[in-house]
Amino acid sequence: MYRKDDIQHILPFTLAKKQCRLDIRKSSFSQRTVNEWNRLSAGCVGASSVNIFKNKMDLYLRWAGYT
């Protein structure tokens, strides 16, 4: 498992999740979104424009089986 400081050096746009004590919080939208964001490639997250981000996001979603 990486520490937060180590992850920031690997990918500067990585989000950190807060610790959850309640099971209902673990499956909340914000927690699931952080997991998906951290799975994106550096090319997708660091896109230079919104249109490039959207195109790369579409490719990722197809690859991950969401569409």
N, C-alpha and C positions, 0 to 999 in steps of 0.2 A: 504494500500500500504506500502510495506517495504521500508526503506531507504537503501542506498547502504551499509552502515556499518552493518546494521542488517542482510542483506542477506549474507555478507561475513562470518558471524558467523554461519549461518545455513548451507551453502554449500560453501566451500572455492574456488571452481572452477566456481562460478557464474560470468557471464559476465555482465557488465553494458552497457546499450545502451546510446548513445549520443542523446541529444535533436535534433529534426528535425523541421525545419521551412517550408520545402518544402514537398509537398505531394509525389513527385517523390522519395525522399530519404526514406520516410516511408516504401515504398514497395521494397526497394533495397535488394539485396542478403544479404548483411552484417546484416541488421536489422532483416530480417527473420531468418537468421542463429542464431543470438543471442537468439531469442525467443525459437527456437527449442532446443538449447543447454541448456538453463535454465530449460526446461521441463524434461530433462533427470534425471534419478534417481542418487543418490549418488553412488550406486554400479556400475553403468555404467560409470560415469565420472571418478571415482577414481579407475578404473581397473588397475591391476598391470602389465598387458602386452597388447600389441596391439591386439593379438588374442582374449583375454578375452573381451576387449572393443568391437571388431567387433562382437563377438557372442552376447553380451548383446545389442548392437545396433541393430542387426537383430531382436532380440526378441522385442525390443521397437518399431521398425518400423512395425512389424506384428501387435502388440497390438494397435498401433495408426492408423492402416488401410492404411499404405502407400504401402504395397505389397499385 
